[in-house]
Amino acid sequence: MVMADEVVASRRESITTAIRAELQRQGVSGVDIEALAEAIETAIAAHAPLSEGRHPDELNATNDD
């Protein structure tokens, strides 16, 4: 089973790789790619859903809705 930390690390690596490839394609140098990847990761995490479904206090006796 894949752990949450592994998913985050994999996503971070993908972000870093994409940034590096695009900056190289554009001929840009001197950019702190790790810092940029961290900023993007933070922005993504800020908009991630906290949870799915209903909280126990939102359920009723029949749960038919």
C-alpha positions in Angstrom: 0.0 0.0 0.0 1.3 3.4 -0.9 1.7 5.8 2.0 0.6 9.5 1.9 4.2 10.6 2.3 5.2 8.6 -0.8 2.4 10.1 -2.8 3.5 13.6 -1.8 7.1 12.8 -2.6 6.2 11.4 -6.0 4.1 14.4 -6.8 6.9 16.7 -5.7 9.4 14.8 -7.9 7.0 15.1 -10.8 6.6 18.8 -10.3 10.4 19.3 -10.0 11.0 17.3 -13.2 8.4 19.2 -15.1 9.8 22.6 -14.0 13.3 21.6 -14.8 12.4 20.3 -18.3 10.4 23.4 -19.1 13.0 25.9 -17.9 15.7 24.0 -19.8 13.5 24.0 -23.0 13.2 27.8 -22.6 16.9 28.2 -22.0 16.3 29.7 -18.5 19.0 29.2 -15.8 19.6 30.4 -12.3 16.1 29.5 -11.0 15.8 27.7 -7.7 13.8 24.8 -9.0 13.4 23.2 -5.5 11.9 26.4 -4.1 9.6 26.8 -7.0 8.4 23.2 -6.7 7.8 23.7 -2.9 5.7 26.8 -3.7 3.6 24.9 -6.2 3.2 22.0 -3.8 2.1 24.4 -1.1 -0.5 25.9 -3.4 -1.8 22.5 -4.4 -2.0 21.4 -0.8 -3.9 24.5 0.2 -6.7 23.6 -2.2 -6.9 19.9 -1.4 -10.2 18.7 0.0 -10.1 18.1 3.7 -12.3 15.0 3.5 -15.0 13.4 1.5 -18.4 12.1 2.6 -20.4 13.2 5.6 -19.6 13.7 9.2 -21.5 11.4 11.7 -23.5 14.4 12.9 -24.7 15.0 9.4 -26.3 11.5 9.0 -29.9 10.7 9.9 -31.5 7.5 11.1 -32.3 6.3 7.6 -29.3 7.6 5.7 -31.4 7.3 2.5 -30.5 10.7 1.0 
